[in-house]
């Protein structure tokens, strides 16, 4: 079976069971009539013309909006920034009565320490991989790694 589309005409070729005089026969009128009867044409146009909508599944399905004055917002924004939170997250936690504790490390310092720890972890993984393959681990590399960990630890205390 072979289906060919040309402009608004659909032709269907059935191989050996078609009439001898015409190897293909026009079925576009029949399809268009049936599609209109069942509303398929409008559905296809709607699907093609609109964005796909997805249903959002959220744990918190209700939203609360309220307005505050500019000074109040600035105060909330400063408090949220001190705690490394967004303003909505800060307000939500305060409304829920959560005990918010100021972090001991500034956001930029925490990011720097995280980067250093990631580099140390990569080096440690390379050494472990080399040792697990039966290779000799350089004692100086282990001392350097230990010194790096000690340096990061001093930043935390």
DOVEXGU-573589 format. One record per residue (C-alpha): residue number from 0; residue in one letter; x, y, z. Coordinates in nm, 2 decimals, decimal comma. Layout:
<pts>
<pt resi="NUM" resn="a" x="X" y="Y" z="Z"/>
...
</pts>
This chain:
<pts>
<pt resi="0" resn="x" x="0,00" y="0,00" z="0,00"/>
<pt resi="1" resn="x" x="0,14" y="0,34" z="-0,09"/>
<pt resi="2" resn="x" x="-0,01" y="0,68" z="0,01"/>
<pt resi="3" resn="x" x="0,09" y="1,00" z="-0,18"/>
<pt resi="4" resn="x" x="-0,02" y="1,35" z="-0,09"/>
<pt resi="5" resn="x" x="-0,03" y="1,63" z="-0,35"/>
<pt resi="6" resn="x" x="-0,18" y="1,96" z="-0,26"/>
<pt resi="7" resn="x" x="-0,53" y="1,88" z="-0,13"/>
<pt resi="8" resn="x" x="-0,56" y="1,54" z="-0,30"/>
<pt resi="9" resn="x" x="-0,46" y="1,22" z="-0,13"/>
<pt resi="10" resn="x" x="-0,41" y="0,91" z="-0,35"/>
<pt resi="11" resn="x" x="-0,39" y="0,56" z="-0,22"/>
<pt resi="12" resn="x" x="-0,22" y="0,28" z="-0,42"/>
<pt resi="13" resn="x" x="-0,32" y="-0,07" z="-0,31"/>
<pt resi="14" resn="x" x="-0,06" y="-0,28" z="-0,50"/>
<pt resi="15" resn="x" x="-0,21" y="-0,58" z="-0,68"/>
<pt resi="16" resn="x" x="-0,58" y="-0,54" z="-0,57"/>
<pt resi="17" resn="x" x="-0,65" y="-0,20" z="-0,75"/>
<pt resi="18" resn="x" x="-0,86" y="-0,18" z="-1,06"/>
<pt resi="19" resn="x" x="-0,66" y="-0,24" z="-1,38"/>
<pt resi="20" resn="x" x="-0,76" y="0,08" z="-1,55"/>
<pt resi="21" resn="x" x="-0,65" y="0,32" z="-1,27"/>
<pt resi="22" resn="x" x="-0,36" y="0,20" z="-1,05"/>
<pt resi="23" resn="x" x="-0,45" y="0,48" z="-0,79"/>
<pt resi="24" resn="x" x="-0,78" y="0,61" z="-0,70"/>
<pt resi="25" resn="x" x="-0,87" y="0,94" z="-0,54"/>
<pt resi="26" resn="x" x="-1,00" y="0,91" z="-0,18"/>
<pt resi="27" resn="x" x="-0,94" y="1,27" z="-0,07"/>
<pt resi="28" resn="x" x="-1,31" y="1,37" z="-0,10"/>
<pt resi="29" resn="x" x="-1,42" y="1,07" z="0,12"/>
<pt resi="30" resn="x" x="-1,15" y="1,14" z="0,38"/>
<pt resi="31" resn="x" x="-1,22" y="1,51" z="0,39"/>
<pt resi="32" resn="x" x="-1,60" y="1,44" z="0,43"/>
<pt resi="33" resn="x" x="-1,54" y="1,19" z="0,71"/>
<pt resi="34" resn="x" x="-1,29" y="1,41" z="0,89"/>
<pt resi="35" resn="x" x="-1,53" y="1,70" z="0,89"/>
<pt resi="36" resn="x" x="-1,81" y="1,48" z="1,02"/>
<pt resi="37" resn="x" x="-1,61" y="1,37" z="1,32"/>
<pt resi="38" resn="x" x="-1,45" y="1,71" z="1,38"/>
<pt resi="39" resn="x" x="-1,10" y="1,59" z="1,30"/>
<pt resi="40" resn="x" x="-1,02" y="1,88" z="1,07"/>
<pt resi="41" resn="x" x="-1,09" y="2,14" z="1,35"/>
<pt resi="42" resn="x" x="-0,89" y="1,93" z="1,60"/>
<pt resi="43" resn="x" x="-0,59" y="1,91" z="1,37"/>
<pt resi="44" resn="x" x="-0,60" y="2,28" z="1,31"/>
<pt resi="45" resn="x" x="-0,63" y="2,35" z="1,68"/>
<pt resi="46" resn="x" x="-0,33" y="2,12" z="1,76"/>
<pt resi="47" resn="x" x="-0,12" y="2,29" z="1,49"/>
<pt resi="48" resn="x" x="-0,21" y="2,64" z="1,59"/>
<pt resi="49" resn="x" x="-0,18" y="2,63" z="1,96"/>
<pt resi="50" resn="x" x="0,10" y="2,56" z="2,20"/>
<pt resi="51" resn="x" x="0,10" y="2,23" z="2,37"/>
<pt resi="52" resn="x" x="-0,04" y="2,28" z="2,72"/>
<pt resi="53" resn="x" x="0,08" y="2,07" z="3,01"/>
<pt resi="54" resn="x" x="-0,07" y="2,04" z="3,34"/>
<pt resi="55" resn="x" x="0,16" y="2,15" z="3,62"/>
<pt resi="56" resn="x" x="0,18" y="1,92" z="3,92"/>
<pt resi="57" resn="x" x="0,30" y="2,12" z="4,22"/>
<pt resi="58" resn="x" x="0,31" y="2,02" z="4,58"/>
<pt resi="59" resn="x" x="0,19" y="2,37" z="4,68"/>
<pt resi="60" resn="x" x="-0,11" y="2,44" z="4,45"/>
<pt resi="61" resn="x" x="-0,23" y="2,76" z="4,61"/>
<pt resi="62" resn="x" x="-0,07" y="3,10" z="4,55"/>
<pt resi="63" resn="x" x="-0,09" y="3,40" z="4,78"/>
<pt resi="64" resn="x" x="-0,01" y="3,75" z="4,66"/>
<pt resi="65" resn="x" x="0,03" y="4,06" z="4,87"/>
<pt resi="66" resn="x" x="0,18" y="4,41" z="4,83"/>
<pt resi="67" resn="x" x="0,43" y="4,58" z="5,06"/>
<pt resi="68" resn="x" x="0,57" y="4,93" z="5,06"/>
<pt resi="69" resn="x" x="0,92" y="5,00" z="4,91"/>
<pt resi="70" resn="x" x="1,09" y="5,03" z="5,25"/>
<pt resi="71" resn="x" x="0,93" y="4,70" z="5,37"/>
<pt resi="72" resn="x" x="1,04" y="4,53" z="5,05"/>
<pt resi="73" resn="x" x="1,40" y="4,65" z="5,09"/>
<pt resi="74" resn="x" x="1,40" y="4,53" z="5,45"/>
<pt resi="75" resn="x" x="1,27" y="4,18" z="5,33"/>
<pt resi="76" resn="x" x="1,52" y="4,17" z="5,05"/>
<pt resi="77" resn="x" x="1,82" y="4,25" z="5,28"/>
<pt resi="78" resn="x" x="1,71" y="3,98" z="5,53"/>
<pt resi="79" resn="x" x="1,66" y="3,73" z="5,24"/>
<pt resi="80" resn="x" x="2,00" y="3,81" z="5,10"/>
<pt resi="81" resn="x" x="2,16" y="3,77" z="5,44"/>
<pt resi="82" resn="x" x="2,02" y="3,42" z="5,46"/>
<pt resi="83" resn="x" x="2,10" y="3,34" z="5,09"/>
<pt resi="84" resn="x" x="1,73" y="3,30" z="5,01"/>
<pt resi="85" resn="x" x="1,50" y="3,47" z="4,75"/>
<pt resi="86" resn="x" x="1,24" y="3,71" z="4,89"/>
<pt resi="87" resn="x" x="0,95" y="3,48" z="4,83"/>
<pt resi="88" resn="x" x="1,13" y="3,19" z="4,99"/>
<pt resi="89" resn="x" x="1,22" y="3,41" z="5,29"/>
<pt resi="90" resn="x" x="0,86" y="3,53" z="5,34"/>
<pt resi="91" resn="x" x="0,72" y="3,18" z="5,30"/>
<pt resi="92" resn="x" x="0,96" y="3,05" z="5,57"/>
<pt resi="93" resn="x" x="0,88" y="3,34" z="5,80"/>
<pt resi="94" resn="x" x="0,51" y="3,29" z="5,76"/>
<pt resi="95" resn="x" x="0,55" y="2,92" z="5,84"/>
<pt resi="96" resn="x" x="0,73" y="3,01" z="6,16"/>
<pt resi="97" resn="x" x="1,06" y="2,86" z="6,06"/>
<pt resi="98" resn="x" x="1,36" y="2,95" z="6,27"/>
<pt resi="99" resn="x" x="1,60" y="3,12" z="6,03"/>
<pt resi="100" resn="x" x="1,97" y="3,12" z="6,12"/>
<pt resi="101" resn="x" x="2,22" y="3,35" z="5,95"/>
<pt resi="102" resn="x" x="2,49" y="3,14" z="5,77"/>
<pt resi="103" resn="x" x="2,84" y="3,16" z="5,91"/>
<pt resi="104" resn="x" x="2,99" y="3,18" z="5,56"/>
<pt resi="105" resn="x" x="2,90" y="3,45" z="5,30"/>
<pt resi="106" resn="x" x="2,75" y="3,33" z="4,97"/>
<pt resi="107" resn="x" x="3,06" y="3,42" z="4,77"/>
<pt resi="108" resn="x" x="3,29" y="3,25" z="5,02"/>
<pt resi="109" resn="x" x="3,07" y="2,94" z="5,02"/>
<pt resi="110" resn="x" x="3,08" y="2,93" z="4,64"/>
<pt resi="111" resn="x" x="3,46" y="2,96" z="4,64"/>
<pt resi="112" resn="x" x="3,50" y="2,68" z="4,90"/>
<pt resi="113" resn="x" x="3,26" y="2,46" z="4,70"/>
<pt resi="114" resn="x" x="3,48" y="2,51" z="4,39"/>
<pt resi="115" resn="x" x="3,79" y="2,42" z="4,58"/>
<pt resi="116" resn="x" x="3,63" y="2,11" z="4,73"/>
<pt resi="117" resn="x" x="3,52" y="2,00" z="4,38"/>
<pt resi="118" resn="x" x="3,88" y="2,03" z="4,26"/>
<pt resi="119" resn="x" x="4,01" y="1,84" z="4,56"/>
<pt resi="120" resn="x" x="3,75" y="1,57" z="4,50"/>
<pt resi="121" resn="x" x="3,86" y="1,54" z="4,13"/>
<pt resi="122" resn="x" x="4,22" y="1,50" z="4,23"/>
<pt resi="123" resn="x" x="4,13" y="1,24" z="4,50"/>
<pt resi="124" resn="x" x="3,93" y="1,04" z="4,24"/>
<pt resi="125" resn="x" x="4,22" y="1,04" z="4,00"/>
<pt resi="126" resn="x" x="4,46" y="0,92" z="4,27"/>
<pt resi="127" resn="x" x="4,21" y="0,65" z="4,38"/>
<pt resi="128" resn="x" x="4,15" y="0,53" z="4,02"/>
<pt resi="129" resn="x" x="4,53" y="0,51" z="3,97"/>
<pt resi="130" resn="x" x="4,58" y="0,32" z="4,29"/>
<pt resi="131" resn="x" x="4,29" y="0,08" z="4,21"/>
<pt resi="132" resn="x" x="4,45" y="0,01" z="3,87"/>
<pt resi="133" resn="x" x="4,76" y="-0,12" z="4,05"/>
<pt resi="134" resn="x" x="4,97" y="0,19" z="4,01"/>
<pt resi="135" resn="x" x="5,19" y="0,36" z="4,27"/>
<pt resi="136" resn="x" x="5,05" y="0,67" z="4,42"/>
<pt resi="137" resn="x" x="5,31" y="0,95" z="4,47"/>
<pt resi="138" resn="x" x="5,34" y="1,03" z="4,85"/>
<pt resi="139" resn="x" x="5,40" y="1,39" z="4,76"/>
<pt resi="140" resn="x" x="5,06" y="1,40" z="4,57"/>
<pt resi="141" resn="x" x="4,89" y="1,27" z="4,88"/>
<pt resi="142" resn="x" x="5,06" y="1,54" z="5,10"/>
<pt resi="143" resn="x" x="4,96" y="1,81" z="4,86"/>
<pt resi="144" resn="x" x="4,61" y="1,69" z="4,86"/>
<pt resi="145" resn="x" x="4,61" y="1,68" z="5,24"/>
<pt resi="146" resn="x" x="4,75" y="2,03" z="5,26"/>
<pt resi="147" resn="x" x="4,47" y="2,16" z="5,03"/>
<pt resi="148" resn="x" x="4,21" y="2,00" z="5,25"/>
<pt resi="149" resn="x" x="4,37" y="2,16" z="5,55"/>
<pt resi="150" resn="x" x="4,36" y="2,50" z="5,38"/>
<pt resi="151" resn="x" x="3,99" y="2,47" z="5,30"/>
<pt resi="152" resn="x" x="3,92" y="2,35" z="5,65"/>
<pt resi="153" resn="x" x="4,09" y="2,66" z="5,79"/>
<pt resi="154" resn="x" x="3,86" y="2,88" z="5,58"/>
<pt resi="155" resn="x" x="3,56" y="2,71" z="5,73"/>
<pt resi="156" resn="x" x="3,67" y="2,77" z="6,09"/>
</pts>
